[in-house]
Structures are given as C-alpha cells and as structure tokens.
C-alpha cells in the first residue's frame, strides 16, 4: 500500500479545515504548530519533510491540544531536543503518551507501521518499557472508553481511505507489537 503525505493533507482538510480553520502542511525541516494570526487565516500543523509518520504524529498532538493550547505556538509546550537527561526524558515521555497512542491508532487505521519514539538517541539511556506500557494502556483506554471526537473523526477518514469497510481491533494494540 502506498502512503503519500498528500493524501493525509487532503484527509485532514476534509475533516478539519472548515470546522477548525486548520491546515496540514509538509516540507518543513522541523515540525511545529503555528496558530493563525495577522495575514494568516488558518492555523497550521506543520510536519517534517514528506514523512508520513511525522504528519500523523503532529496531527496527534493537535488532536490532544484543547482550544486554549491551539492558540499558542507549538501548543505552549517546551521541547528539549535530542540529548535529554533522564529527568528531561521522563518529562518528555509524560506528555508524549497520549499523542503516541493516537499516532498508533492513526497508523493502524492507515495500515502503516508504528513504533514508539523516545526521540532521544544521544541522551542518557533509559528503560523504554514503562513508556511503551503506558502507550499501550492509553490506546486500550481510548478503545474501551471512547476516542475523543477529533481523533475519532480522523480515524474514520483514514479507515475509509486506506482500509474501506474495516474497523480497528483492540487485539492489534499489544505490547509485543512495539
């Protein structure tokens, strides 16, 4: 199956451009979220180059952000680049559980491989096990308690486009798949 980022741009526009005045844009050296302002009429979710997973990850962050955070550059979050200390990594992981859980749901809906990302290749070594378990638990919580409306809408659009007639199965989201 071919995974083209331009398909994600179109699907995101179908779901959110009108209702949320937000567009998905690729081609950047680094991902970011830019709220609308001045001459710019739309909020922008910007993903890295033409990386499919980068687009899904940034969409996940946008889906987690509430209305107030969507008015702030990069949703008002700090970001320490690769090379984080163990304490910085723990803080990073605590805010990444929900976005990575949604990203996994998006990947599954699109039939695209998923791996958790610790995003800290040059930092202090940490045990990835607890983070992976937290992501699995969050996915299962979403599946059992309900996926919030924005990500649910996007998942349905992905399923319709990539896996017509199929649904997500809770059994697909297991620790041994990470």
C-alpha positions in Angstrom: 0.0 0.0 0.0 1.3 3.4 -0.9 1.4 6.0 1.8 1.6 9.5 0.4 1.6 12.5 2.7 -0.5 14.5 0.2 -3.3 12.0 1.0 -3.0 12.9 4.7 -3.1 16.6 3.8 -6.4 16.1 1.8 -7.9 13.9 4.5 -7.0 16.4 7.2 -8.6 19.2 5.2 -11.8 17.2 4.7 -12.0 16.6 8.5 -10.8 19.9 10.0 -10.1 22.8 7.6 -13.7 24.2 7.7 -14.7 23.4 11.3 -11.3 24.2 12.9 -9.7 26.6 10.4 -6.6 24.4 10.4 -4.5 23.0 7.6 -1.8 20.4 7.5 1.4 21.4 5.7 4.5 19.3 5.0 8.0 20.1 3.8 9.4 21.7 7.0 12.9 21.0 8.4 11.3 20.7 11.9 7.6 20.1 12.9 5.7 22.9 14.5 2.2 24.2 15.2 1.6 27.8 14.1 -1.7 29.4 15.3 -3.5 31.8 12.9 -2.7 35.4 13.2 -2.2 38.6 11.2 -2.3 37.8 7.5 -2.5 34.1 8.1 -6.1 32.9 8.1 -5.6 29.3 9.0 -3.8 27.6 11.9 -1.0 25.4 10.6 0.0 21.9 11.7 3.5 21.6 10.0 5.2 18.2 9.6 8.8 17.3 8.7 9.6 17.0 5.0 7.3 14.4 3.5 7.4 11.9 6.4 4.1 10.1 6.8 4.7 9.3 10.4 5.7 12.9 11.2 2.4 14.1 9.7 0.4 11.6 11.8 2.4 12.5 15.0 1.8 16.2 14.6 -1.9 15.6 13.9 -2.0 13.6 17.1 -0.5 16.5 19.1 -3.1 18.8 17.5 -5.9 16.3 18.5 -4.7 16.3 22.1 -4.5 20.1 22.4 -7.5 21.8 23.8 -8.9 25.1 22.5 -6.6 27.3 24.6 -3.5 25.4 23.6 -4.4 25.6 19.9 -4.0 29.4 20.2 -0.3 29.1 21.3 2.8 28.4 19.1 3.6 24.7 19.5 0.6 24.4 21.8 2.7 26.2 24.5 4.8 23.1 25.2 8.5 23.1 25.9 10.7 20.9 23.8 14.2 19.8 24.8 16.0 18.3 21.7 17.8 15.0 21.5 20.4 14.7 24.2 18.0 14.9 27.1 18.9 13.9 30.7 16.9 11.0 32.3 14.8 13.6 34.1 14.1 15.6 30.9 13.3 12.3 29.1 10.8 11.3 31.8 9.1 14.8 31.4 9.1 14.3 27.6 7.5 10.8 27.9 4.8 12.0 30.3 3.5 14.4 27.6 4.0 12.0 24.7 1.8 9.1 25.9 -1.5 10.4 24.5 -0.1 11.7 21.2 1.8 8.5 20.6 -1.3 6.4 21.5 -3.3 8.4 18.9 -0.5 8.2 16.4 -0.6 4.4 16.8 -4.4 4.4 16.2 -3.8 6.6 13.1 -1.1 4.3 11.8 -3.3 1.2 12.3 -6.2 2.9 10.6 -3.9 3.8 7.6 -2.2 0.3 7.5 1.1 1.9 8.3 3.8 0.5 10.7 4.1 2.2 14.1 6.9 2.3 16.7 7.0 4.3 19.8 9.6 7.1 19.6 11.7 8.1 22.6 13.3 10.8 20.4 16.5 10.8 22.4 19.2 8.9 20.6 22.0 11.0 22.1 20.7 11.4 25.6 21.0 9.4 28.8 19.9 5.8 28.3 16.5 5.0 29.9 14.3 1.9 30.1 11.7 2.2 27.3 9.5 -0.5 28.8 7.4 1.7 31.1 6.7 4.2 28.3 5.7 1.5 25.9 3.3 0.1 28.5 1.8 3.5 29.1 1.2 3.9 25.4 -0.5 0.5 25.2 -2.6 1.3 28.2 -3.7 4.6 26.7 -4.6 3.1 23.4 -6.7 0.5 25.3 -8.3 3.2 27.4 -9.3 5.1 24.2 -10.7 1.9 22.6 -12.7 1.0 25.7 -13.8 4.4 27.0 -14.2 6.2 23.6 -11.8 8.0 21.4 -12.3 11.8 21.6 -14.3 13.3 18.7 -11.5 14.9 16.6 -9.2 11.9 16.5 -12.2 9.6 16.1 -13.2 11.6 13.0 -9.8 11.4 11.6 -9.5 7.6 12.3 -12.8 7.1 10.4 -11.5 9.1 7.4 -8.2 7.1 7.4 -10.1 3.8 7.6 -12.4 4.8 4.8 -9.5 5.8 2.6 -7.0 3.1 3.4 -9.0 0.1 4.7 -12.5 0.5 3.5 -15.1 -1.4 5.5 -12.6 -2.4 8.3 -12.6 -1.3 11.9 -9.8 -1.1 14.5 -9.5 -4.2 16.7 -8.3 -3.8 20.3 -6.3 -7.0 20.0 -4.0 -5.3 17.5 -2.6 -3.0 20.1 -0.4 -5.1 22.2 3.0 -4.5 23.9 4.6 -7.2 21.8 3.8 -5.2 18.7 6.1 -2.4 19.8 
